[in-house]
Amino acid sequence: MDPADQRIAELEERLAELEKLDELKTQFVTLASHELRTPISVVHGIATTLHLRGNELAAEQLTELRKTLYEHSCRLAELTDQLLDLSRLDAQAFALMPERFHPRERIEDLLARIAPERVDDVEVGVEPALEVVTDPHAFERVIGNLLTNALRYGEPPIEVRTRWSEVMDLIVVDHGPGVPDEFVPLLFERFSQGEGTTPRRQGAGLGLAIAKSYANALGGDVRYEPAEPSGACFHFELPRESAA
């Protein structure tokens, strides 16, 4: 290729990368403003009501307000984590720091943090003696998003187990309706949401995209297949050499 043509091709490639980054930035700002507005408004409204009229409310009203406040504050925490993940992944502003740890302990601790009221819905079948050497934060972001997805859209029991082949495979499977065939190609796309998702169960369409990005950063991958006889089965695959 002529040097001038090669230079033009390089500039065009760089321009395409910059346009993609600009699009991601626009999506990020749009998502943040749209997704954060509702929970912030609800939390602020409830706080205002409790501050100004808390002593006048009946016990039933206070109970309902506390429940709603808890749900929307959880939503805010989840969105904040996802937006921070996106910013780190897009900017490649994180360094992997491998450590040796037991996945089962991490998963059980993670469950107690992200879904304390639903711990009994999850069966952790990972071998207690299994150790891995990988970045624990990235590992938790993958497993945490897969578990949140299963708890939100699937049905219990939700199982976490391992399988060995050419990779170390951590499997998260639920017994819900599964993923509609037409939505499967979009599963790991940002901002993708299945049709018919109820507002209570709807996320921002970021969890699986974030999980896959972190898995790729660890040298692995996340993939989906239907569960039998029904449900969704997600595979978090890591290189066998990650296991110790």
N, C-alpha and C positions, 0 to 999 in steps of 0.2 A: 504494500500500500504506500502511496506517495506520502511523504512526511506531512505535507499540508493537509491531506485528506485524513490522515491518522489524528492530527491535532484537532481537526473539526469534529471527528467522531468522539474524541475524548471530551471535548467541550460540550457536545450534545448529550453525552452520557452524564456528565456532571450537572448539566442544566436539568435533566430529567430527575436526578437525585434531589436537587434543591427544590424542584417543584413538588416532589413527593413529600419532602420534609415540611414544606409550607402547607401542603394539604393536611398532613397529620397535625400540625400546629393548629390549623383552623378547626379541625375536628375536635381536638383536645379542648380548645376554648369553648366551642359550642356545647360540647358534652358537659363540661364543668358548669357552665352557666345554666344549662337546662336541667341536668340531673340534680344539682345541689339546691336549686331554688325551692323545690317542694319540701324536702325534709327540713331545711333551714327555716322556712316560713312556719311549718308546723311546730317545730321546737320553740321558736320565738313566741308563737301565739300561745302555746301552753304555758310557757314560763311567765308570760305577761298575765295570763288568767290566774295562775297560782299566786303571783305576787300581789295582784290587785284585789282578787276576790276569793282567795284560797280558803279563808275562814268562813265564807258564806256557802260553800259547796257541800252537798250531801256526800256521804261515804261512797256511794255508788259512782258518783261523778268523779270523785278523786281517784278511785280505782281505775276507771276508764281512761282518765287523763294520764295516769302513770303508765298504763299499758301502752298507750299511743306514743308517749314520750320515749319509752324504752325502744319500741319498734323503729321509730324514726331516728333516734340517736345511733342505733345499730346500723341503720342504712347509711347514715353520715360517715360512720367509722369505716364501713366497707368501701364506700365511694372514695374516701380519702386515700385508703390503701391502694385502690386500683389506679387512681390518678397519679399517685406517687410512683407506682410501678411503671405506668406508661411513660412518665417523664424520664425515668432511669433507663428504660429499655430503648426509647427513641434516641436518647443522647448517648447511649452506651456508657452511662456514668456509674457503673458499678463494677467492682473487682471481685472475682470469685476467690473465696478463702476456704479451701477444703478443710474439713475436720473429720475425725472418726467419731461416729455416733451410732446408736441403735435406732433404726427407723421406727420400730414399734413404740418405743418410749416417746419419740417425737410426735408420732401420730396421735397417741393417747393424750399427750399434753395439749396438742393443737385442738383436738376435739373439745376438751374441757374449756378452751378459750373461745372458740368460734360458735359452739352450739352446746352449751352446758345443759340445756333442757332436753336435748335429744341424744345424749351419749348412748342411751340404751337402744337407739335405733341403728347403731353402727356396730358391726361385728369385725373386730380387728384380728385377722388371722395371720398376721406377719410373725415369723419365727422370732421369739424373744432374743435368741442368741445372734441373730443376723446383725452384722455391722456393715456400714458403708463409709466410704471416704469421699465426701463431696461437700459442696457449699450448703450448710444447713439452712440459711435464709432462703436461697433459691429452691431448695427441696421443699421447705414448708409452703412457699408460695404456690408451687405446683400442686401438692397434695391438698392444701387448704382450698384452692379454687375447685378442684375436682370434687372434694367432699361437699362444699357449699352448693355446687351445681346439683349433686345427687340429692342432697337434703331438700333443695328448693323444688326440683322438677320431678324427682323420682319418688318411689315409695319404699318403705322399709320392708324387710331388713336390707340395709346397705352393707356390703361386704368389702373389706380391704384384704387382699391376699397377695402372695408372690407366686411367680412362675418363672422357671428357668429355661432358657433356650440359648441362642447366641447372645442374648442380652439378659439383664436382670429386669424382670417385668413386675411392676407394682400395679395391681389391678383394683379399680374402684367400680363396683357394679351395684346397680339398684334393681328393684323389681317393679318399677312403674310402667307407664305406657311406652317408653322408649322415645326415640327421635324419629319424626316423620321422614320418610325417604327423601322427599324433596328438599328438606332442610339440611341434610347431612353434609352436602358440599359447602355450606356456609358456617358450619359449626365453629370453626376456628378463626372466622373473620371478625374483626372488631365491629362493635355496635350491632351485631346480628342478634335477632331475637325471634323465637318461634312464633308462628301464628297461634292465636287463641290463648296466649299466656295471660293469666289474670294479673291485675296490678299488684296484688299482694305477693305473688310469686315471681314477678318480673324483675330482672336485673337490668344492668346497663348494657349487657351484651359484650362484656369485656373479659370475664373470668377465664373462659377457655382459651382466648387469644393470649392472655397473659401467661397462663399455665404452659402453653406450647412454646412461647418465647423463652421462658425460663428453662424449660426442659432442653431446648436446643442449645442454650448457653452452657448447659452442663454436659453437652455432648450426647444428649439423648433425644427423645421425642415423646409426644403424646398423640395417640391415635384412638379412634372410636370404632366399635363394632356393636351390632345389636346383641343383646343378651338373650338367652334362651330360658324359658319360652317367651319371656317379654322383659323389657327393661333396657337400660343403657349400660354399656360396658366400656370404660376408658382404661387404656393401657399407658402407664408412665414407664417408659423404657430407658434404662441407664446402661452404659457399657458394663460388661461383666467385671472388668477390672476395678469398678467402683466398689464392689463388694469385698469385704475383708473377712 
